[in-house]
């Protein structure tokens, strides 16, 4: 009996130790849901890739309100999740409040770069570089000399996208007209495809025949209406070419999936600090597949590749909206 108790005690201790050693990661999707076909879905794809490759499991929550942000962080931290991955700039303030209370927990903040905390990995992207490339493609594809940009919530991050896009377009045609609209000033702007459709029609009436959507779930309405009206669109974050084959010129890939996959793969040992993923790190780029191949000429791809290399080599500097909170190439 004593031996049996000893063995049972050892087994229980081993189980507890094993459970403690292999902490389960968690991911907090931003408003709009993990199947928004854009930013959140890219994160979901990265998490699923990790799960499929390793057989591991992770916890998740799709936020329904602003009030859930801090609640979700604390719930996962109390449950022992590690690392806890958060999606979107709006998680910055909740992270600043929560992370110091759990110094042994690693947090990964995607689209955040300004916090001062030793246990947070902050991953930002050079969206203006990738947007510059799709701007080149838009200008080369346009027949009217007018292209459009539709953003989601009016914040510096989205102006950052639009600024790079306009610079790329004007590098091809200095006289090109770039019209721009934002969907709104609240988080609801990320998930309003009806408003996206209305803005698309308004830009078409101004002559736009290629429209770039950087608007989360709202962009689904932009791409749908562009296809219905016979013009080209450009997707964002995830590869959205397949949504309307032959109608989506390309998608500006923002490798959120890689950021999430890398964090889950590293687990509790994930390196903290601030990291930027740009063209040089393959953090942004353009999507090419069978769905958009007929739309993209060899000349277009040559121009994109040259610009990509010139930006990496420092021969071309894409002005960041963050540098002075303005964009000479585009008036919002």
C-alpha positions as CSV (number, residue, x, y, z in Angstrom):
1,X,0.0,0.0,0.0
2,X,2.8,2.3,0.9
3,X,4.5,1.6,-2.4
4,X,1.3,2.2,-4.3
5,X,0.8,5.5,-2.6
6,X,4.3,6.5,-3.4
7,X,3.9,5.6,-7.0
8,X,0.6,7.4,-7.2
9,X,2.1,10.5,-5.5
10,X,5.0,10.4,-8.0
11,X,2.6,10.1,-10.9
12,X,0.6,13.0,-9.7
13,X,3.7,15.1,-9.1
14,X,4.9,14.3,-12.6
15,X,1.5,15.2,-14.2
16,X,1.5,18.6,-12.4
17,X,5.1,19.2,-13.4
18,X,4.4,18.4,-17.0
19,X,1.3,20.6,-17.0
20,X,3.3,23.5,-15.6
21,X,6.1,23.0,-18.1
22,X,3.9,23.1,-21.1
23,X,1.9,26.2,-20.8
24,X,-0.9,26.7,-23.4
25,X,-0.7,29.8,-25.5
26,X,-3.7,32.1,-25.9
27,X,-4.8,34.5,-28.6
28,X,-7.2,37.5,-28.3
29,X,-8.8,38.4,-31.7
30,X,-9.8,42.0,-32.2
31,X,-13.3,43.2,-32.9
32,X,-14.6,41.8,-36.3
33,X,-13.9,38.2,-35.5
34,X,-11.3,35.6,-36.5
35,X,-13.0,35.0,-39.8
36,X,-12.9,38.7,-41.0
37,X,-11.0,37.5,-44.2
38,X,-8.3,40.0,-43.3
39,X,-6.2,41.0,-40.2
40,X,-7.8,38.6,-37.6
41,X,-8.0,35.7,-40.1
42,X,-4.3,36.0,-40.8
43,X,-3.7,35.6,-37.1
44,X,-6.0,32.6,-37.0
45,X,-4.1,31.0,-39.9
46,X,-0.8,31.4,-38.1
47,X,-2.2,29.9,-34.9
48,X,-3.7,27.0,-36.8
49,X,-0.5,26.4,-38.7
50,X,1.3,26.0,-35.3
51,X,-1.4,23.7,-34.0
52,X,-1.4,21.5,-37.1
53,X,2.4,21.2,-37.1
54,X,2.8,20.5,-33.4
55,X,-0.5,19.0,-32.3
56,X,-0.6,21.7,-29.7
57,X,-3.7,23.5,-28.5
58,X,-4.4,27.1,-27.7
59,X,-7.0,29.2,-26.0
60,X,-8.8,32.0,-27.9
61,X,-11.5,34.6,-27.6
62,X,-13.2,36.8,-30.2
63,X,-13.9,40.2,-28.6
64,X,-17.4,41.5,-28.8
65,X,-16.9,44.8,-26.9
66,X,-14.2,47.1,-25.7
67,X,-14.9,46.1,-22.1
68,X,-13.7,42.6,-22.7
69,X,-10.1,43.6,-23.6
70,X,-8.7,43.8,-20.0
71,X,-11.0,41.0,-18.8
72,X,-9.7,38.6,-21.4
73,X,-6.1,39.4,-20.6
74,X,-6.5,38.8,-16.9
75,X,-8.6,35.7,-17.4
76,X,-5.9,34.1,-19.6
77,X,-3.1,35.2,-17.4
78,X,-4.8,33.8,-14.3
79,X,-5.4,30.5,-16.1
80,X,-1.6,30.2,-16.8
81,X,-1.7,30.8,-20.5
82,X,1.7,31.7,-21.9
83,X,2.3,33.5,-24.2
84,X,-0.8,35.6,-24.5
85,X,-1.0,37.0,-28.0
86,X,-3.1,40.2,-28.7
87,X,-4.3,41.5,-32.0
88,X,-4.5,45.2,-32.8
89,X,-3.4,48.6,-31.5
90,X,-6.4,48.9,-29.2
91,X,-4.9,46.3,-26.9
92,X,-2.1,48.7,-25.9
93,X,-3.8,50.4,-22.9
94,X,-5.1,47.1,-21.5
95,X,-1.7,45.5,-21.9
96,X,0.0,48.5,-20.1
97,X,-2.4,47.9,-17.2
98,X,-2.2,44.1,-17.0
99,X,1.3,43.1,-18.0
100,X,3.0,44.5,-14.9
101,X,0.7,42.4,-12.7
102,X,1.9,39.1,-14.3
103,X,5.7,39.5,-14.7
104,X,6.2,35.8,-15.3
105,X,3.8,35.8,-18.3
106,X,4.9,36.7,-21.8
107,X,2.6,38.9,-23.9
108,X,2.8,39.4,-27.6
109,X,1.3,42.6,-29.0
110,X,0.7,42.6,-32.7
111,X,0.4,46.2,-34.1
112,X,1.8,47.8,-31.0
113,X,5.3,49.3,-30.7
114,X,5.3,52.0,-28.0
115,X,4.9,50.3,-24.7
116,X,7.5,50.1,-22.0
117,X,7.3,46.7,-20.4
118,X,9.9,43.9,-20.1
119,X,7.5,41.0,-20.6
120,X,5.9,42.2,-23.9
121,X,7.0,41.3,-27.4
122,X,5.8,44.1,-29.6
123,X,5.5,43.4,-33.4
124,X,4.8,46.2,-35.9
125,X,4.9,46.2,-39.6
126,X,6.2,48.5,-42.3
127,X,2.8,48.7,-43.9
128,X,3.8,51.8,-46.0
129,X,6.5,49.7,-47.8
130,X,4.1,47.0,-48.9
131,X,1.4,49.6,-49.7
132,X,4.0,51.4,-51.9
133,X,4.2,48.2,-54.0
134,X,0.5,47.8,-54.5
135,X,0.3,51.5,-55.3
136,X,2.7,50.8,-58.2
137,X,0.4,48.1,-59.4
138,X,-2.7,50.2,-59.1
139,X,-1.2,53.0,-61.1
140,X,0.0,50.7,-63.9
141,X,-3.4,49.0,-64.0
142,X,-5.5,52.1,-64.0
143,X,-7.0,53.3,-67.2
144,X,-8.6,56.5,-65.8
145,X,-5.7,58.0,-64.0
146,X,-7.6,57.9,-60.7
147,X,-7.2,55.3,-58.0
148,X,-8.8,55.0,-54.6
149,X,-8.1,54.1,-51.0
150,X,-10.7,53.1,-48.4
151,X,-9.5,52.8,-44.8
152,X,-11.3,51.5,-41.8
153,X,-11.1,53.4,-38.5
154,X,-9.4,56.8,-39.0
155,X,-6.2,56.3,-37.1
156,X,-2.5,56.9,-37.9
157,X,-2.0,53.2,-38.7
158,X,-4.4,53.3,-41.5
159,X,-3.2,56.6,-42.8
160,X,0.2,54.9,-42.8
161,X,-1.2,52.4,-45.3
162,X,-2.7,55.1,-47.5
163,X,0.4,57.2,-47.5
164,X,2.6,54.4,-48.8
165,X,0.0,53.5,-51.4
166,X,-0.2,57.1,-52.8
167,X,3.6,57.3,-53.0
168,X,3.8,54.1,-54.9
169,X,1.1,55.2,-57.4
170,X,2.8,58.6,-57.9
171,X,6.1,57.0,-58.5
172,X,4.6,55.6,-61.7
173,X,2.4,58.6,-62.6
174,X,3.1,61.8,-60.8
175,X,-0.2,63.3,-62.0
176,X,-2.4,60.4,-60.9
177,X,-5.4,61.3,-58.7
178,X,-5.6,59.4,-55.5
179,X,-9.0,59.7,-53.7
180,X,-9.2,58.5,-50.1
181,X,-11.9,57.9,-47.5
182,X,-12.1,56.5,-44.0
183,X,-15.1,54.4,-42.9
184,X,-15.4,56.0,-39.5
185,X,-13.9,57.1,-36.2
186,X,-14.9,54.2,-33.9
187,X,-14.0,50.5,-33.9
188,X,-17.3,49.8,-35.7
189,X,-15.5,51.0,-38.8
190,X,-13.7,47.7,-39.0
191,X,-16.9,45.7,-39.6
192,X,-19.2,47.7,-41.9
193,X,-19.2,46.2,-45.4
194,X,-22.3,48.2,-46.3
195,X,-20.5,51.5,-45.7
196,X,-17.5,50.0,-47.5
197,X,-19.8,49.5,-50.5
198,X,-21.2,53.0,-50.4
199,X,-17.7,54.5,-50.3
200,X,-16.6,52.3,-53.2
201,X,-19.5,53.6,-55.3
202,X,-18.7,57.2,-54.4
203,X,-15.1,56.7,-55.5
204,X,-16.1,55.1,-58.7
205,X,-18.2,58.1,-59.4
206,X,-15.0,60.2,-59.1
207,X,-13.3,58.1,-61.7
208,X,-11.5,55.5,-59.6
209,X,-11.0,52.2,-61.4
210,X,-8.7,50.5,-58.8
211,X,-9.5,50.7,-55.1
212,X,-7.3,49.6,-52.2
213,X,-9.2,48.6,-49.0
214,X,-7.4,48.6,-45.7
215,X,-10.5,48.3,-43.6
216,X,-10.7,44.8,-42.0
217,X,-14.2,43.3,-42.5
218,X,-15.4,46.5,-44.1
219,X,-13.1,45.7,-47.0
220,X,-15.2,42.7,-47.9
221,X,-17.9,45.2,-49.0
222,X,-15.3,47.2,-51.0
223,X,-14.1,44.1,-52.9
224,X,-17.6,42.9,-53.6
225,X,-18.8,46.2,-54.9
226,X,-15.7,46.7,-57.0
227,X,-16.2,43.3,-58.6
228,X,-19.9,44.1,-59.2
229,X,-19.1,47.4,-60.8
230,X,-16.4,46.1,-63.1
231,X,-13.4,47.7,-61.5
232,X,-10.3,46.3,-59.8
233,X,-9.7,46.1,-56.0
234,X,-6.7,45.5,-53.8
235,X,-7.1,43.4,-50.7
236,X,-5.1,43.6,-47.4
237,X,-3.5,41.6,-44.6
238,X,-4.6,38.2,-45.8
239,X,-4.5,37.0,-49.4
240,X,-8.0,38.1,-50.6
241,X,-7.4,37.4,-54.3
242,X,-9.7,34.3,-54.2
243,X,-12.7,36.3,-53.0
244,X,-13.3,37.6,-56.5
245,X,-11.0,35.8,-59.0
246,X,-9.9,38.0,-61.9
247,X,-11.3,41.1,-60.1
248,X,-8.8,41.6,-57.2
249,X,-5.5,43.0,-58.7
250,X,-3.5,41.8,-55.6
251,X,-3.5,41.9,-51.9
252,X,-1.0,43.7,-49.7
253,X,0.2,40.9,-47.4
254,X,0.9,41.8,-43.8
255,X,2.4,38.6,-42.3
256,X,0.5,38.7,-39.1
257,X,0.3,34.9,-39.5
258,X,4.0,34.6,-39.3
259,X,4.2,36.9,-36.2
260,X,1.6,34.7,-34.4
261,X,3.2,31.4,-35.6
262,X,6.6,32.4,-34.5
263,X,5.3,33.5,-31.1
264,X,3.5,30.2,-30.5
265,X,6.5,28.2,-31.7
266,X,8.8,30.0,-29.2
267,X,6.2,29.6,-26.4
268,X,7.2,30.8,-23.0
269,X,10.7,31.5,-24.3
270,X,9.5,34.0,-26.8
271,X,11.9,37.0,-27.0
272,X,10.4,40.3,-25.7
273,X,11.2,43.7,-27.1
274,X,10.3,45.7,-30.2
275,X,10.4,44.2,-33.6
276,X,9.4,45.6,-37.0
277,X,8.6,43.4,-40.0
278,X,9.1,45.1,-43.4
279,X,10.1,44.2,-46.9
280,X,13.6,43.1,-45.8
281,X,12.1,40.7,-43.3
282,X,9.3,39.5,-45.7
283,X,6.9,41.0,-43.2
284,X,4.9,42.7,-46.0
285,X,4.5,42.0,-49.7
286,X,2.2,41.4,-52.6
287,X,0.1,38.3,-53.2
288,X,0.4,36.5,-56.5
289,X,-1.6,33.3,-57.4
290,X,-3.7,31.8,-60.1
291,X,-6.6,34.2,-59.2
292,X,-4.8,37.4,-60.1
293,X,-2.1,36.1,-62.6
294,X,-4.1,37.2,-65.7
295,X,-4.3,40.8,-64.3
296,X,-0.6,41.2,-63.6
297,X,1.8,41.9,-66.5
298,X,5.5,41.1,-66.6
299,X,6.2,44.8,-66.7
300,X,4.1,45.3,-63.6
301,X,6.0,42.6,-61.7
302,X,9.4,43.9,-62.9
303,X,8.5,47.3,-61.5
304,X,7.4,45.9,-58.2
305,X,10.5,43.8,-57.8
306,X,12.7,46.7,-58.6
307,X,11.0,48.9,-56.1
308,X,11.1,46.2,-53.5
309,X,14.8,45.8,-53.9
310,X,15.4,49.6,-54.0
311,X,13.5,50.0,-50.8
312,X,15.5,47.2,-49.1
313,X,18.8,48.7,-50.4
314,X,17.8,52.2,-49.2
315,X,17.7,53.7,-52.7
316,X,14.1,54.5,-52.3
317,X,12.7,55.9,-49.0
318,X,9.0,55.5,-48.5
319,X,7.9,58.3,-46.3
320,X,6.1,57.1,-43.1
321,X,3.0,58.9,-42.0
322,X,4.3,58.5,-38.4
323,X,7.3,60.7,-39.1
324,X,5.3,64.0,-39.0
325,X,1.6,63.0,-38.9
326,X,1.1,64.1,-42.4
327,X,1.4,62.7,-45.9
328,X,2.5,65.0,-48.7
329,X,1.4,62.5,-51.3
330,X,-2.2,62.2,-50.1
331,X,-4.7,64.4,-48.4
332,X,-7.2,62.5,-46.2
